[in-house]
Amino acid sequence: MDLFPNLTVFDHPLIAHKVSHLCDVNTGSKEFGELVKELGMLMGYEALKDLKMKTVTVQAPLSVIETPVLAEDFTIVPILRAGLGMVDGLRALSPTAKIGHIGLYRDEETLMPHTYYFKLPVDVAEGQVIIVDPALATGGSVDAAVQYVKDAGCTRIKVMCVFASEVGVSLLLEKHPDVHIYAARYAPGPLDEHGYIPTAAGDAGDRVCGTVSYKPKK
């Protein structure tokens, strides 16, 4: 889907199916977390396709062969706390992947992000970094996360989210045109008065942790 430069929106039946279940108010926190994890793995398959490779010699059952393996690790940087739900899916693709963390919360009145925690692996600047957060809504938190990672010396940065709003994508690519965004679903149009994507799954962090329920009261 060619909507913006450096934006990839996935068009795959399995991804679309899982995103639909995320949006359903009847999806409980355990299933919600499992879906976010699975989406992280499915999306990571494409987002990591340009990792550097090298050739090694392996003793196969019938002969010695030359075969490719990864030549570098990558670092997953979840935006706390919702981004944690996507980490295990990505890490399942490469158990040697490193993990950094950035803690951000959004002021509910100004919608501006505030940072309370930031820690990256010591050699993070040597490889690729994937910043993960289920929702790219206003774009403020992801913009701040990207800038923190850049200030740490990283130059190969990608953003992976389940939901990406037109507002958030526009802001992020305007400020960071060198960053590629991977999204499972794109939401055109404005955000609601609280800065949420109207057609998405609500507060992903709350839903993963079970601290809020959108189920209709009986």
C-alpha positions in Angstrom: 0.0 0.0 0.0 1.7 3.2 -1.2 0.3 5.9 1.1 3.5 7.5 2.4 7.2 7.0 1.6 8.7 4.6 4.2 5.3 3.2 5.3 4.6 -0.5 4.8 1.0 -1.6 5.6 0.6 -5.4 5.6 -1.9 -7.0 3.3 -2.1 -10.6 4.6 -5.2 -12.6 5.6 -3.6 -13.9 8.9 -2.6 -10.4 10.0 -6.0 -8.9 9.0 -7.8 -11.7 10.9 -5.8 -11.1 14.1 -6.2 -7.3 14.0 -10.0 -7.7 13.7 -10.0 -9.8 16.9 -7.9 -7.2 18.7 -10.6 -4.6 17.9 -13.4 -6.7 19.3 -14.4 -5.5 22.7 -15.2 -9.1 23.7 -11.5 -10.1 23.3 -10.1 -10.7 26.8 -6.7 -9.6 28.1 -5.0 -13.0 27.7 -6.2 -13.5 24.1 -5.4 -9.9 23.4 -1.8 -10.3 24.6 -1.4 -13.5 22.6 -2.7 -11.8 19.4 -0.2 -8.9 19.9 2.6 -11.3 20.3 1.6 -13.3 17.2 1.4 -10.1 15.2 4.8 -9.1 16.3 6.2 -12.3 14.9 4.3 -12.2 11.6 5.2 -8.5 11.0 8.8 -9.1 12.1 9.3 -11.6 9.3 9.0 -8.8 6.7 10.5 -5.9 8.8 13.8 -7.9 9.3 14.3 -9.0 5.8 17.3 -6.8 5.3 19.4 -8.1 8.2 23.0 -8.7 7.2 24.0 -12.3 6.4 27.2 -14.3 6.2 28.1 -17.8 4.9 29.2 -20.5 7.2 30.3 -24.1 6.8 28.0 -26.8 8.2 28.2 -30.5 8.4 24.8 -31.6 7.0 23.7 -35.3 7.2 25.0 -36.2 3.7 27.7 -33.6 3.0 29.5 -30.4 4.2 27.6 -27.4 2.9 28.0 -23.6 2.7 24.9 -21.9 4.0 23.8 -18.5 5.2 23.2 -17.4 8.8 22.6 -14.0 10.4 25.7 -11.8 10.6 24.2 -9.4 13.1 21.9 -9.1 16.0 19.1 -6.5 16.3 17.7 -4.6 19.2 14.0 -4.5 20.1 13.0 -1.3 21.9 9.4 -1.5 23.3 7.7 1.7 24.4 6.5 0.8 27.9 4.2 -0.6 28.7 2.1 -1.6 25.7 5.1 -2.3 23.5 6.2 -5.1 25.7 3.4 -7.2 24.2 5.2 -7.3 20.8 8.7 -8.3 22.2 8.3 -12.0 22.5 6.9 -12.4 19.0 9.9 -10.6 17.6 12.4 -12.4 19.8 11.1 -15.8 18.8 12.5 -15.0 15.3 16.0 -14.6 16.7 16.7 -15.6 20.4 19.9 -13.6 20.4 18.1 -10.3 19.8 18.8 -7.6 22.4 16.2 -5.6 24.2 16.2 -2.0 25.3 13.3 -0.2 27.0 11.9 3.3 26.9 9.2 4.3 29.4 6.9 7.1 28.2 3.5 8.2 29.4 1.2 10.7 27.7 -0.2 13.7 29.5 -4.0 13.2 29.1 -4.6 17.0 28.7 -1.7 18.1 26.5 -1.2 14.7 24.8 2.5 15.3 25.1 4.9 12.4 26.0 6.9 12.4 29.2 9.9 10.0 29.7 10.5 8.1 33.0 12.9 5.4 31.9 15.4 4.8 29.1 18.0 2.0 28.8 19.6 0.4 25.8 22.2 -2.3 25.2 25.8 -0.9 25.2 26.4 -1.8 21.6 23.0 -0.8 20.3 24.4 1.6 17.7 26.1 -1.2 15.8 23.0 -2.9 14.5 19.4 -2.4 13.5 16.8 -1.1 16.1 13.1 -1.8 15.9 10.9 0.4 18.1 7.6 -1.3 18.9 4.3 0.0 20.1 0.9 -1.4 19.2 -0.5 2.1 18.3 1.0 5.0 16.5 -1.7 7.5 17.2 -0.7 11.1 17.8 2.9 10.1 17.0 4.3 12.0 20.0 5.6 9.0 22.0 7.1 7.3 19.0 8.7 10.5 17.8 10.3 10.9 21.3 11.4 7.3 21.3 13.0 7.6 17.8 14.9 10.8 18.9 16.2 9.1 22.1 17.5 6.2 20.0 19.1 8.5 17.5 20.8 10.4 20.3 22.2 7.1 21.5 24.0 6.9 18.1 21.6 4.6 16.2 21.2 5.1 12.5 19.3 2.0 11.3 15.9 2.5 12.9 12.5 1.0 12.1 9.1 1.4 13.8 6.6 -1.4 14.1 3.1 -0.9 15.2 -0.2 -2.7 14.8 -2.3 0.4 14.2 -1.0 3.5 12.5 -3.0 6.7 12.1 -2.7 9.2 9.3 -1.9 11.8 12.0 0.9 9.8 13.6 2.5 8.6 10.3 2.5 12.2 8.9 4.2 13.6 12.0 6.8 10.8 12.3 7.8 10.8 8.6 8.0 14.6 8.6 10.4 14.6 11.5 12.2 11.4 10.7 12.1 10.7 7.0 14.9 8.1 7.4 12.8 5.8 9.5 10.6 3.1 8.0 7.2 2.3 9.6 5.6 -1.1 9.5 1.9 -1.3 10.4 -0.7 -4.0 10.4 -3.6 -1.6 9.8 -3.6 2.1 8.6 -6.3 4.4 9.9 -6.9 7.5 7.7 -8.6 10.6 9.1 -8.5 12.4 12.4 -8.1 11.0 15.9 -10.8 11.4 18.6 -10.8 14.1 21.2 -8.6 12.0 23.5 -6.0 11.3 20.8 -7.0 7.7 20.1 -7.6 6.0 16.8 -11.4 5.6 16.6 -11.2 2.4 14.5 -8.5 0.7 16.6 -8.5 -1.4 19.8 -8.5 1.2 22.5 -5.7 1.5 25.0 -3.5 -1.5 24.1 -1.5 -1.3 27.3 -4.6 -1.5 29.4 -6.0 -4.3 27.4 -2.9 -6.4 27.5 -2.6 -6.0 31.3 -6.4 -6.2 31.9 -6.5 -2.9 33.7 -9.5 -1.8 31.6 -12.4 -3.6 29.9 -14.3 -2.3 27.0 -16.9 -5.1 27.2 -20.5 -3.9 27.4 -21.9 -4.0 30.9 -24.7 -6.6 31.3 
